[in-house]
């Protein structure tokens, strides 16, 4: 099984969907899984949840559990399944429980 490491992400992080800022935080978590690029997770309280709508898509990770996926409404339309959250992540992953990760192919995730 691939090792997953979680760290506090330094600095301020933002998510932009077609130019609109939908998340900004200084409390992001960085998740590193094996040799894959890191992923930034945002606390739900720092995400404009009015732009997100739960999707019917279901997925699971052996280590993190079941994921809830979200569509993002942006100025240019709907970005399908562009965010996800492990709502009930096991205790080993409690640091990201309820946090949201965004598909960097659909939105811009950057440190500012």
N, CA, C and O atoms as a GROMACS GRO file, in nm:
protein
  448
    1UNK      N    1   0.085  -0.118   0.000
    1UNK     CA    2   0.000   0.000   0.000
    1UNK      C    3   0.089   0.125   0.000
    1UNK      O    4   0.190   0.129   0.072
    2UNK      N    5   0.054   0.223  -0.079
    2UNK     CA    6   0.131   0.346  -0.091
    2UNK      C    7   0.119   0.429   0.037
    2UNK      O    8   0.010   0.447   0.092
    3UNK      N    9   0.231   0.480   0.083
    3UNK     CA   10   0.231   0.565   0.202
    3UNK      C   11   0.170   0.701   0.168
    3UNK      O   12   0.202   0.760   0.065
    4UNK      N   13   0.083   0.749   0.256
    4UNK     CA   14   0.022   0.881   0.241
    4UNK      C   15   0.065   0.965   0.360
    4UNK      O   16   0.049   0.926   0.475
    5UNK      N   17   0.122   1.082   0.330
    5UNK     CA   18   0.167   1.173   0.435
    5UNK      C   19   0.086   1.301   0.428
    5UNK      O   20   0.051   1.347   0.320
    6UNK      N   21   0.055   1.358   0.544
    6UNK     CA   22  -0.025   1.480   0.553
    6UNK      C   23   0.052   1.584   0.634
    6UNK      O   24   0.101   1.555   0.743
    7UNK      N   25   0.062   1.704   0.578
    7UNK     CA   26   0.133   1.814   0.643
    7UNK      C   27   0.049   1.941   0.637
    7UNK      O   28  -0.031   1.957   0.545
    8UNK      N   29   0.066   2.031   0.733
    8UNK     CA   30   0.005   2.164   0.716
    8UNK      C   31   0.074   2.232   0.596
    8UNK      O   32   0.197   2.229   0.586
    9UNK      N   33  -0.003   2.291   0.508
    9UNK     CA   34   0.052   2.362   0.392
    9UNK      C   35   0.080   2.506   0.432
    9UNK      O   36  -0.009   2.576   0.480
   10UNK      N   37   0.202   2.548   0.414
   10UNK     CA   38   0.241   2.683   0.454
   10UNK      C   39   0.184   2.788   0.360
   10UNK      O   40   0.167   2.764   0.241
   11UNK      N   41   0.154   2.904   0.416
   11UNK     CA   42   0.110   3.017   0.336
   11UNK      C   43  -0.040   3.019   0.311
   11UNK      O   44  -0.117   2.945   0.371
   12UNK      N   45  -0.078   3.107   0.220
   12UNK     CA   46  -0.218   3.123   0.181
   12UNK      C   47  -0.240   3.053   0.048
   12UNK      O   48  -0.162   3.070  -0.046
   13UNK      N   49  -0.346   2.973   0.040
   13UNK     CA   50  -0.381   2.896  -0.080
   13UNK      C   51  -0.517   2.940  -0.130
   13UNK      O   52  -0.606   2.970  -0.051
   14UNK      N   53  -0.533   2.943  -0.262
   14UNK     CA   54  -0.661   2.980  -0.322
   14UNK      C   55  -0.700   2.878  -0.429
   14UNK      O   56  -0.616   2.808  -0.485
   15UNK      N   57  -0.830   2.873  -0.455
   15UNK     CA   58  -0.886   2.797  -0.567
   15UNK      C   59  -0.962   2.897  -0.652
   15UNK      O   60  -1.046   2.972  -0.602
   16UNK      N   61  -0.932   2.896  -0.784
   16UNK     CA   62  -1.004   2.982  -0.878
   16UNK      C   63  -1.069   2.893  -0.983
   16UNK      O   64  -1.005   2.806  -1.042
   17UNK      N   65  -1.197   2.918  -1.006
   17UNK     CA   66  -1.270   2.850  -1.114
   17UNK      C   67  -1.304   2.956  -1.218
   17UNK      O   68  -1.392   3.039  -1.198
   18UNK      N   69  -1.232   2.951  -1.330
   18UNK     CA   70  -1.250   3.048  -1.438
   18UNK      C   71  -1.242   3.191  -1.385
   18UNK      O   72  -1.322   3.277  -1.422
   19UNK      N   73  -1.144   3.216  -1.299
   19UNK     CA   74  -1.119   3.349  -1.246
   19UNK      C   75  -1.187   3.381  -1.115
   19UNK      O   76  -1.140   3.468  -1.042
   20UNK      N   77  -1.297   3.313  -1.083
   20UNK     CA   78  -1.370   3.340  -0.958
   20UNK      C   79  -1.302   3.264  -0.843
   20UNK      O   80  -1.278   3.144  -0.853
   21UNK      N   81  -1.273   3.335  -0.734
   21UNK     CA   82  -1.214   3.271  -0.617
   21UNK      C   83  -1.325   3.199  -0.541
   21UNK      O   84  -1.422   3.261  -0.498
   22UNK      N   85  -1.310   3.068  -0.526
   22UNK     CA   86  -1.411   2.991  -0.453
   22UNK      C   87  -1.359   2.936  -0.322
   22UNK      O   88  -1.436   2.882  -0.242
   23UNK      N   89  -1.228   2.950  -0.298
   23UNK     CA   90  -1.172   2.909  -0.169
   23UNK      C   91  -1.043   2.987  -0.145
   23UNK      O   92  -0.967   3.015  -0.238
   24UNK      N   93  -1.022   3.022  -0.019
   24UNK     CA   94  -0.898   3.087   0.023
   24UNK      C   95  -0.874   3.051   0.168
   24UNK      O   96  -0.964   3.064   0.251
   25UNK      N   97  -0.753   3.005   0.198
   25UNK     CA   98  -0.725   2.962   0.335
   25UNK      C   99  -0.578   2.975   0.370
   25UNK      O  100  -0.490   2.974   0.284
   26UNK      N  101  -0.554   2.987   0.499
   26UNK     CA  102  -0.419   2.976   0.556
   26UNK      C  103  -0.410   2.848   0.638
   26UNK      O  104  -0.311   2.826   0.708
   27UNK      N  105  -0.514   2.763   0.630
   27UNK     CA  106  -0.520   2.639   0.709
   27UNK      C  107  -0.529   2.516   0.620
   27UNK      O  108  -0.592   2.416   0.657
   28UNK      N  109  -0.467   2.522   0.502
   28UNK     CA  110  -0.471   2.409   0.409
   28UNK      C  111  -0.384   2.294   0.460
   28UNK      O  112  -0.292   2.314   0.540
   29UNK      N  113  -0.415   2.175   0.411
   29UNK     CA  114  -0.335   2.057   0.440
   29UNK      C  115  -0.279   2.004   0.307
   29UNK      O  116  -0.350   2.000   0.206
   30UNK      N  117  -0.152   1.965   0.309
   30UNK     CA  118  -0.086   1.908   0.191
   30UNK      C  119  -0.082   1.757   0.207
   30UNK      O  120  -0.036   1.706   0.309
   31UNK      N  121  -0.131   1.685   0.107
   31UNK     CA  122  -0.132   1.540   0.109
   31UNK      C  123  -0.040   1.488   0.000
   31UNK      O  124  -0.054   1.524  -0.117
   32UNK      N  125   0.055   1.404   0.041
   32UNK     CA  126   0.151   1.346  -0.052
   32UNK      C  127   0.132   1.195  -0.050
   32UNK      O  128   0.140   1.130   0.055
   33UNK      N  129   0.105   1.140  -0.169
   33UNK     CA  130   0.083   0.996  -0.182
   33UNK      C  131   0.189   0.938  -0.274
   33UNK      O  132   0.185   0.958  -0.396
   34UNK      N  133   0.284   0.865  -0.215
   34UNK     CA  134   0.391   0.805  -0.294
   34UNK      C  135   0.466   0.908  -0.374
   34UNK      O  136   0.508   1.011  -0.320
   35UNK      N  137   0.485   0.881  -0.503
   35UNK     CA  138   0.557   0.971  -0.593
   35UNK      C  139   0.464   1.067  -0.667
   35UNK      O  140   0.511   1.148  -0.747
   36UNK      N  141   0.334   1.060  -0.642
   36UNK     CA  142   0.236   1.146  -0.710
   36UNK      C  143   0.253   1.291  -0.664
   36UNK      O  144   0.303   1.316  -0.554
   37UNK      N  145   0.212   1.387  -0.747
   37UNK     CA  146   0.217   1.528  -0.705
   37UNK      C  147   0.131   1.549  -0.581
   37UNK      O  148   0.029   1.482  -0.563
   38UNK      N  149   0.171   1.643  -0.495
   38UNK     CA  150   0.094   1.671  -0.375
   38UNK      C  151  -0.043   1.728  -0.411
   38UNK      O  152  -0.062   1.783  -0.519
   39UNK      N  153  -0.136   1.713  -0.318
   39UNK     CA  154  -0.271   1.767  -0.333
   39UNK      C  155  -0.300   1.855  -0.212
   39UNK      O  156  -0.268   1.817  -0.099
   40UNK      N  157  -0.359   1.971  -0.235
   40UNK     CA  158  -0.393   2.063  -0.127
   40UNK      C  159  -0.540   2.044  -0.091
   40UNK      O  160  -0.627   2.044  -0.178
   41UNK      N  161  -0.567   2.028   0.038
   41UNK     CA  162  -0.704   2.014   0.090
   41UNK      C  163  -0.740   2.141   0.167
   41UNK      O  164  -0.661   2.193   0.245
   42UNK      N  165  -0.862   2.190   0.143
   42UNK     CA  166  -0.910   2.315   0.201
   42UNK      C  167  -1.016   2.288   0.306
   42UNK      O  168  -1.106   2.207   0.284
   43UNK      N  169  -1.009   2.356   0.423
   43UNK     CA  170  -1.114   2.339   0.522
   43UNK      C  171  -1.247   2.391   0.466
   43UNK      O  172  -1.252   2.496   0.402
   44UNK      N  173  -1.353   2.317   0.491
   44UNK     CA  174  -1.485   2.351   0.438
   44UNK      C  175  -1.526   2.493   0.473
   44UNK      O  176  -1.591   2.559   0.391
   45UNK      N  177  -1.491   2.543   0.590
   45UNK     CA  178  -1.528   2.678   0.631
   45UNK      C  179  -1.464   2.787   0.548
   45UNK      O  180  -1.508   2.902   0.552
   46UNK      N  181  -1.359   2.752   0.472
   46UNK     CA  182  -1.290   2.850   0.387
   46UNK      C  183  -1.325   2.834   0.239
   46UNK      O  184  -1.260   2.892   0.152
   47UNK      N  185  -1.429   2.755   0.211
   47UNK     CA  186  -1.474   2.731   0.074
   47UNK      C  187  -1.612   2.792   0.057
   47UNK      O  188  -1.699   2.776   0.143
   48UNK      N  189  -1.634   2.862  -0.053
   48UNK     CA  190  -1.766   2.919  -0.083
   48UNK      C  191  -1.855   2.804  -0.130
   48UNK      O  192  -1.869   2.780  -0.250
   49UNK      N  193  -1.916   2.735  -0.034
   49UNK     CA  194  -1.993   2.614  -0.064
   49UNK      C  195  -2.114   2.641  -0.153
   49UNK      O  196  -2.170   2.548  -0.211
   50UNK      N  197  -2.157   2.766  -0.165
   50UNK     CA  198  -2.269   2.799  -0.253
   50UNK      C  199  -2.236   2.768  -0.400
   50UNK      O  200  -2.327   2.752  -0.481
   51UNK      N  201  -2.106   2.757  -0.434
   51UNK     CA  202  -2.064   2.725  -0.570
   51UNK      C  203  -2.054   2.574  -0.595
   51UNK      O  204  -2.032   2.531  -0.708
   52UNK      N  205  -2.069   2.493  -0.488
   52UNK     CA  206  -2.054   2.349  -0.500
   52UNK      C  207  -2.188   2.278  -0.483
   52UNK      O  208  -2.272   2.320  -0.404
   53UNK      N  209  -2.204   2.171  -0.559
   53UNK     CA  210  -2.325   2.089  -0.549
   53UNK      C  211  -2.281   1.944  -0.546
   53UNK      O  212  -2.202   1.900  -0.630
   54UNK      N  213  -2.332   1.868  -0.449
   54UNK     CA  214  -2.296   1.727  -0.439
   54UNK      C  215  -2.331   1.654  -0.568
   54UNK      O  216  -2.435   1.679  -0.629
   55UNK      N  217  -2.242   1.565  -0.608
   55UNK     CA  218  -2.257   1.485  -0.730
   55UNK      C  219  -2.308   1.346  -0.694
   55UNK      O  220  -2.304   1.306  -0.578
   56UNK      N  221  -2.355   1.273  -0.793
   56UNK     CA  222  -2.394   1.133  -0.773
   56UNK      C  223  -2.273   1.039  -0.779
   56UNK      O  224  -2.284   0.922  -0.743
   57UNK      N  225  -2.160   1.090  -0.823
   57UNK     CA  226  -2.039   1.006  -0.837
   57UNK      C  227  -1.996   0.954  -0.701
   57UNK      O  228  -1.998   1.025  -0.601
   58UNK      N  229  -1.956   0.827  -0.699
   58UNK     CA  230  -1.905   0.765  -0.578
   58UNK      C  231  -1.768   0.706  -0.607
   58UNK      O  232  -1.745   0.649  -0.714
   59UNK      N  233  -1.679   0.719  -0.512
   59UNK     CA  234  -1.548   0.657  -0.522
   59UNK      C  235  -1.498   0.628  -0.381
   59UNK      O  236  -1.553   0.677  -0.283
   60UNK      N  237  -1.394   0.548  -0.374
   60UNK     CA  238  -1.338   0.514  -0.243
   60UNK      C  239  -1.189   0.493  -0.256
   60UNK      O  240  -1.138   0.454  -0.361
   61UNK      N  241  -1.121   0.518  -0.148
   61UNK     CA  242  -0.978   0.494  -0.134
   61UNK      C  243  -0.963   0.393  -0.021
   61UNK      O  244  -1.028   0.407   0.083
   62UNK      N  245  -0.880   0.292  -0.041
   62UNK     CA  246  -0.862   0.190   0.063
   62UNK      C  247  -0.821   0.251   0.196
   62UNK      O  248  -0.860   0.202   0.302
   63UNK      N  249  -0.743   0.359   0.192
   63UNK     CA  250  -0.692   0.419   0.315
   63UNK      C  251  -0.780   0.532   0.368
   63UNK      O  252  -0.799   0.544   0.489
   64UNK      N  253  -0.834   0.616   0.278
   64UNK     CA  254  -0.909   0.734   0.320
   64UNK      C  255  -1.060   0.712   0.329
   64UNK      O  256  -1.130   0.793   0.390
   65UNK      N  257  -1.110   0.605   0.270
   65UNK     CA  258  -1.254   0.576   0.278
   65UNK      C  259  -1.331   0.629   0.158
   65UNK      O  260  -1.274   0.655   0.052
   66UNK      N  261  -1.462   0.646   0.178
   66UNK     CA  262  -1.552   0.690   0.071
   66UNK      C  263  -1.539   0.840   0.048
   66UNK      O  264  -1.523   0.918   0.142
   67UNK      N  265  -1.546   0.878  -0.079
   67UNK     CA  266  -1.535   1.020  -0.116
   67UNK      C  267  -1.668   1.071  -0.168
   67UNK      O  268  -1.738   1.003  -0.244
   68UNK      N  269  -1.702   1.192  -0.125
   68UNK     CA  270  -1.816   1.265  -0.179
   68UNK      C  271  -1.761   1.359  -0.285
   68UNK      O  272  -1.667   1.434  -0.257
   69UNK      N  273  -1.817   1.356  -0.405
   69UNK     CA  274  -1.771   1.442  -0.514
   69UNK      C  275  -1.867   1.559  -0.531
   69UNK      O  276  -1.985   1.551  -0.496
   70UNK      N  277  -1.814   1.669  -0.585
   70UNK     CA  278  -1.892   1.792  -0.603
   70UNK      C  279  -1.871   1.850  -0.742
   70UNK      O  280  -1.760   1.845  -0.796
   71UNK      N  281  -1.978   1.904  -0.800
   71UNK     CA  282  -1.969   1.986  -0.920
   71UNK      C  283  -1.946   2.129  -0.871
   71UNK      O  284  -1.991   2.167  -0.762
   72UNK      N  285  -1.877   2.209  -0.951
   72UNK     CA  286  -1.853   2.349  -0.920
   72UNK      C  287  -1.922   2.434  -1.024
   72UNK      O  288  -1.903   2.415  -1.144
   73UNK      N  289  -2.003   2.529  -0.979
   73UNK     CA  290  -2.066   2.624  -1.069
   73UNK      C  291  -1.971   2.742  -1.083
   73UNK      O  292  -1.937   2.808  -0.984
   74UNK      N  293  -1.928   2.767  -1.207
   74UNK     CA  294  -1.833   2.875  -1.232
   74UNK      C  295  -1.895   2.972  -1.332
   74UNK      O  296  -2.001   2.945  -1.388
   75UNK      N  297  -1.830   3.086  -1.354
   75UNK     CA  298  -1.884   3.184  -1.450
   75UNK      C  299  -1.909   3.125  -1.589
   75UNK      O  300  -1.998   3.170  -1.660
   76UNK      N  301  -1.831   3.024  -1.627
   76UNK     CA  302  -1.844   2.966  -1.759
   76UNK      C  303  -1.933   2.843  -1.766
   76UNK      O  304  -1.951   2.787  -1.874
   77UNK      N  305  -1.988   2.799  -1.654
   77UNK     CA  306  -2.073   2.680  -1.654
   77UNK      C  307  -2.040   2.590  -1.536
   77UNK      O  308  -1.984   2.634  -1.436
   78UNK      N  309  -2.076   2.464  -1.551
   78UNK     CA  310  -2.056   2.367  -1.443
   78UNK      C  311  -1.934   2.281  -1.470
   78UNK      O  312  -1.918   2.226  -1.579
   79UNK      N  313  -1.848   2.270  -1.371
   79UNK     CA  314  -1.730   2.184  -1.378
   79UNK      C  315  -1.766   2.055  -1.305
   79UNK      O  316  -1.775   2.054  -1.182
   80UNK      N  317  -1.786   1.948  -1.379
   80UNK     CA  318  -1.835   1.822  -1.324
   80UNK      C  319  -1.730   1.754  -1.238
   80UNK      O  320  -1.614   1.739  -1.278
   81UNK      N  321  -1.771   1.712  -1.119
   81UNK     CA  322  -1.686   1.633  -1.028
   81UNK      C  323  -1.548   1.695  -1.008
   81UNK      O  324  -1.447   1.624  -1.011
   82UNK      N  325  -1.544   1.825  -0.990
   82UNK     CA  326  -1.417   1.897  -0.981
   82UNK      C  327  -1.364   1.911  -0.839
   82UNK      O  328  -1.258   1.970  -0.817
   83UNK      N  329  -1.437   1.857  -0.741
   83UNK     CA  330  -1.391   1.860  -0.602
   83UNK      C  331  -1.435   1.732  -0.533
   83UNK      O  332  -1.530   1.666  -0.576
   84UNK      N  333  -1.364   1.698  -0.426
   84UNK     CA  334  -1.405   1.581  -0.347
   84UNK      C  335  -1.370   1.601  -0.202
   84UNK      O  336  -1.286   1.684  -0.167
   85UNK      N  337  -1.436   1.522  -0.118
   85UNK     CA  338  -1.414   1.529   0.026
   85UNK      C  339  -1.432   1.392   0.086
   85UNK      O  340  -1.521   1.317   0.048
   86UNK      N  341  -1.346   1.359   0.182
   86UNK     CA  342  -1.360   1.235   0.259
   86UNK      C  343  -1.429   1.273   0.390
   86UNK      O  344  -1.364   1.307   0.488
   87UNK      N  345  -1.561   1.266   0.388
   87UNK     CA  346  -1.643   1.313   0.501
   87UNK      C  347  -1.620   1.232   0.628
   87UNK      O  348  -1.624   1.285   0.739
   88UNK      N  349  -1.596   1.103   0.611
   88UNK     CA  350  -1.581   1.014   0.727
   88UNK      C  351  -1.447   0.943   0.722
   88UNK      O  352  -1.438   0.823   0.748
   89UNK      N  353  -1.342   1.017   0.688
   89UNK     CA  354  -1.209   0.957   0.681
   89UNK      C  355  -1.174   0.891   0.814
   89UNK      O  356  -1.209   0.943   0.920
   90UNK      N  357  -1.104   0.778   0.810
   90UNK     CA  358  -1.066   0.711   0.936
   90UNK      C  359  -0.971   0.798   1.018
   90UNK      O  360  -0.918   0.898   0.968
   91UNK      N  361  -0.951   0.759   1.141
   91UNK     CA  362  -0.870   0.839   1.234
   91UNK      C  363  -0.730   0.872   1.182
   91UNK      O  364  -0.678   0.979   1.211
   92UNK      N  365  -0.669   0.780   1.106
   92UNK     CA  366  -0.536   0.807   1.052
   92UNK      C  367  -0.535   0.927   0.957
   92UNK      O  368  -0.430   0.986   0.931
   93UNK      N  369  -0.654   0.963   0.906
   93UNK     CA  370  -0.666   1.073   0.811
   93UNK      C  371  -0.760   1.182   0.864
   93UNK      O  372  -0.818   1.258   0.786
   94UNK      N  373  -0.773   1.189   0.995
   94UNK     CA  374  -0.862   1.287   1.057
   94UNK      C  375  -0.825   1.430   1.019
   94UNK      O  376  -0.911   1.518   1.019
   95UNK      N  377  -0.699   1.456   0.986
   95UNK     CA  378  -0.654   1.592   0.951
   95UNK      C  379  -0.722   1.645   0.825
   95UNK      O  380  -0.728   1.766   0.806
   96UNK      N  381  -0.773   1.555   0.738
   96UNK     CA  382  -0.841   1.601   0.617
   96UNK      C  383  -0.990   1.565   0.617
   96UNK      O  384  -1.059   1.586   0.517
   97UNK      N  385  -1.038   1.512   0.726
   97UNK     CA  386  -1.180   1.475   0.734
   97UNK      C  387  -1.267   1.598   0.710
   97UNK      O  388  -1.257   1.697   0.782
   98UNK      N  389  -1.352   1.590   0.608
   98UNK     CA  390  -1.441   1.702   0.577
   98UNK      C  391  -1.376   1.813   0.495
   98UNK      O  392  -1.446   1.905   0.451
   99UNK      N  393  -1.245   1.808   0.475
   99UNK     CA  394  -1.177   1.906   0.391
   99UNK      C  395  -1.209   1.876   0.245
   99UNK      O  396  -1.254   1.766   0.213
  100UNK      N  397  -1.186   1.971   0.156
  100UNK     CA  398  -1.211   1.953   0.014
  100UNK      C  399  -1.083   1.965  -0.067
  100UNK      O  400  -1.001   2.054  -0.044
  101UNK      N  401  -1.067   1.874  -0.162
  101UNK     CA  402  -0.958   1.880  -0.260
  101UNK      C  403  -1.020   1.911  -0.395
  101UNK      O  404  -1.133   1.871  -0.423
  102UNK      N  405  -0.947   1.981  -0.478
  102UNK     CA  406  -0.998   2.026  -0.607
  102UNK      C  407  -0.914   1.969  -0.720
  102UNK      O  408  -0.793   1.953  -0.706
  103UNK      N  409  -0.979   1.938  -0.831
  103UNK     CA  410  -0.913   1.884  -0.950
  103UNK      C  411  -0.835   1.997  -1.018
  103UNK      O  412  -0.894   2.087  -1.078
  104UNK      N  413  -0.704   1.989  -1.009
  104UNK     CA  414  -0.618   2.095  -1.065
  104UNK      C  415  -0.626   2.100  -1.218
  104UNK      O  416  -0.576   2.195  -1.278
  105UNK      N  417  -0.686   2.001  -1.281
  105UNK     CA  418  -0.708   2.006  -1.424
  105UNK      C  419  -0.831   2.087  -1.461
  105UNK      O  420  -0.847   2.127  -1.576
  106UNK      N  421  -0.918   2.111  -1.363
  106UNK     CA  422  -1.043   2.185  -1.385
  106UNK      C  423  -1.038   2.327  -1.329
  106UNK      O  424  -1.099   2.418  -1.385
  107UNK      N  425  -0.967   2.346  -1.219
  107UNK     CA  426  -0.957   2.474  -1.152
  107UNK      C  427  -0.810   2.506  -1.126
  107UNK      O  428  -0.723   2.421  -1.145
  108UNK      N  429  -0.784   2.628  -1.084
  108UNK     CA  430  -0.648   2.668  -1.047
  108UNK      C  431  -0.635   2.661  -0.896
  108UNK      O  432  -0.712   2.724  -0.823
  109UNK      N  433  -0.538   2.585  -0.849
  109UNK     CA  434  -0.507   2.575  -0.707
  109UNK      C  435  -0.365   2.629  -0.692
  109UNK      O  436  -0.271   2.575  -0.750
  110UNK      N  437  -0.350   2.738  -0.614
  110UNK     CA  438  -0.216   2.797  -0.604
  110UNK      C  439  -0.192   2.863  -0.470
  110UNK      O  440  -0.285   2.905  -0.400
  111UNK      N  441  -0.065   2.872  -0.438
  111UNK     CA  442  -0.023   2.946  -0.319
  111UNK      C  443   0.000   3.089  -0.361
  111UNK      O  444   0.066   3.116  -0.461
  112UNK      N  445  -0.055   3.182  -0.283
  112UNK     CA  446  -0.040   3.325  -0.317
  112UNK      C  447   0.041   3.397  -0.212
  112UNK      O  448   0.064   3.517  -0.223
   0.00000   0.00000   0.00000
